[in-house]
Structure formats: C-alpha cells, structure tokens
Amino acid sequence: MSALPRWRLEIAEIEFSMIRAQGAGGQNVNKVSNAVHLRFDIQASSLPEECKAQLMEHDDQRISKAGVVIIKAQAHRSLELNKLDAVARLEELIAEAMQVDKPRKATKPTYGSQQRRLAGKVQRSRIKAMRGKISD
C-alpha cells in the first residue's frame, strides 16, 4: 500500500480579505471587519501535482470551477481566530480530498441469506395470490 504524499500549506499562497460578519455583533457591528474570506488558488499553489488533481476532482461547493477554494469564517469575534479557523478548514478540506477509499472486494451471498431472500419472495407471492378472485 502506498503512503499518502506529504503536502505542506504555505501561508503566503493564501489570500485573506476581511469582511463584516453577519448577525448580531453589538456596538462594533457596523465598524469592525471581523469575518474572513480565504482564497486559495489550487493550480498556483506549491502542492504536489497529485494533490492538486485530487483536490480539483473533489466534489465540494467551496471549490470553484476555476480551481479556487473560497472559505468564509465568521464564527469568532476575533479576526485572528477567524483566520486560524479558515486555515484549519482549508487543511481539513485538503486532507479529506487526499483520502483514498479502500477498493471494495466482491463477495458471494451466503447460503442462508439466499434462502431468506427466496423465502421472502415466496411469502410475498402467496400474499399477492390471495388478492385474486375467488373461484367456486
């Protein structure tokens, strides 16, 4: 079994833009931009090519067709905590895309499961036969 390729996220490749958070915020709600939009261009990053390909194929609404990951973080009141949260979610997204599922091994149904399936079919057939017209 091959080991997963190692990847390292470079902070310089991540673009942050500060926006105003939604929801209740008290006195500073209209003055302070505490929410963060994280933008990460997959193709321009220093990730390994295999990692880039798997990330582009990953089915996630945060990845645009152009290959840009956009994450919005606004859970915390602090800008720094929102940045850390966004980076952690990006790392989680990359790790999730890099996971390779084990191939499924085809197995035969057991003798008992085949018998139970056939018994169920016979029972269902009898129930449906009883719904027919009654003949003299």
Residue pairs with C-beta under 8 A, 6 or more apart in sequence:
4 98
4 99
4 100
5 48
5 50
5 51
5 98
6 48
7 47
7 48
7 51
7 94
7 98
8 46
9 47
9 87
9 90
9 91
9 94
10 45
10 46
11 87
13 40
13 41
13 44
13 45
13 46
14 38
14 39
14 40
14 87
14 90
15 38
15 39
15 40
16 36
16 37
16 38
16 39
16 83
16 86
17 36
17 37
17 39
18 33
18 34
18 35
18 36
18 37
18 79
19 33
19 35
19 36
19 37
19 72
20 29
20 30
20 32
20 33
20 34
20 35
21 29
21 33
21 34
21 35
21 74
22 35
22 74
23 74
25 32
25 34
25 77
33 79
34 74
34 76
34 77
34 78
34 79
34 82
35 72
35 73
35 74
35 82
36 72
36 73
36 74
36 79
36 82
36 83
36 86
37 70
37 71
37 72
38 69
38 70
38 71
38 72
38 73
38 83
38 86
38 87
38 89
38 90
39 68
39 69
39 70
40 68
40 69
40 71
40 90
41 67
41 68
42 52
42 55
42 56
42 63
42 67
42 68
42 69
43 52
43 67
45 52
47 55
47 94
51 94
51 97
51 98
54 97
54 98
55 63
55 69
55 93
55 94
55 97
55 98
56 63
56 67
57 97
58 93
58 96
58 97
60 93
60 97
62 69
62 70
62 71
62 93
63 69
63 93
64 70
69 90
69 93
71 86
71 89
71 90
71 93
72 86
73 82
73 83
73 85
73 86
73 89
74 82
75 81
75 82
75 85
76 82
76 85
109 117
